[in-house]
Amino acid sequence: MIDFSSPSVFKLTPVDPGAVYQQVAPLLINGEQLVYAFKTTRDFVTFTNKRLIAANIQGMTGKKVDFTSLPYSKIQAFSIETAGNFDRDAELELYFSGLGKVRLEFKASSDIRQLGQMIATYVL
């Protein structure tokens, strides 16, 4: 499982979900669709209509990938923090039953409010 306290999964930049579709397609169930995708240099996080899927690309060649699936049904609470003048990053904190807090940082160009609204739609 991905260590969400590691800085390597932070500073996510929005990308077209199609850019990572081929990598996560084998994990998707019937009716599941990619809604948002965010990347770092190698790793990425996708938000579907059912769950968050985080991919940790490992090794020199990047052939080994650790996928972590976090279903929205296990979210007990969440928090968003928008970017400001001095703190240029937006943040999302998700509190999962049985796992604890998952914290992701996004570049200021990310629409964190829209992401929060989508999560609320599936959680509430």
N, C-alpha and C positions, 0 to 999 in steps of 0.2 A: 504494500500500500504506500502511496505517496506520503511523504512527511510534509504536511502543510505548514509546518513551522520553518521550513527551509526557504531561504530567499529565492531559490531557483524557480519557484512557481509564481513569483510575484512580478509586478510591472508588466502586466498583460496588455497587449495592444489588440484592438478589434481587427478581425479579418473576416472575409467572406466565408460563411460556413462551408461553401463548396470546396474551399482550400484544404479542409481536413476531412471531408466526407468519406473519401476512399479508405482512410485509416480507421474510422469508427463505424462504417457501414456494417461490418460483420457483427458488431455488438448490438445493433439496433433491433428492437422487436417490431412486430407488425403495428403499424399506426404511429410509430415513434418518428419524430422529425427533428432535425437540427434547427434551432431558432437563432442562437448566437454562437460565435466562436471567437476565441482570443488566443494569442500566441506570445511566447517569449522567443528567444533565439531558436530553441529546439522544441521545447515542451508546448503543450496547448491545453486549453480547457474549453469544452463545449457545453452548452446548455440546450437540452432538448425539451420537448413538451412533457417529459416524464422525470428527467434526472440531470444531474451534472456529471459529466465524464471528464476526468483529468488524465492526461497522458504525459508520462515521464519518459522521454527518449533516453535510452541508456547506451553506454559503450561508444567506442570510437566510430563504428560504422552506423550506429543508430538503428540497427535491425531489431534490437531488443527494446520492447516498449512495455512499460508498466501502466495498465489502465486501471483507474479507480472509479467505480460507479457509486454515486451518492444519490439515492432516490429522494425526490421532494417530499414524499410521504413521511420521511424520517426527520424533517426539519421541524424543530419546536419553536424557533424564533430566528429572526435575521435582522441585520442592521446594515444600512448603507451610509457612507460618508462621501459627500461630493468633494471635488477638488476645489482648492481655494487659491488665493493669490500667492501665498508662500509655500503651502503644501500642495504641490501640483498633481498629486495622485489621488484617485478615488479609491475607496475601500468597500469591500463587501465582507461581512461576517455572517456565517451561517452556523447555527447551533443544532447539531444532529443528535438525536437520541442514540445513546450507546457509543458515540464517537467523540462528542465534545465539539469544540469550536474549530471551524475551518475559516481561515482568513485569506482573502485574495486581494491583491493590490492591482489597480488598473491605471494605465496612462490617462492623463486628463482628457484626452480625446474620446474616451469611452462614455457612453450615455448610461451612467450608473442608475439614474432615476428610472429609465425605461427597463433596465434589467431588474431592478427592484419591483417594479410593477408586474413584470412577467412572473417573477417568483411568487409574489403575493397571489396572483391569479391561480397558480397551481397549488399553493399551500393552504390558502384560506377557504 
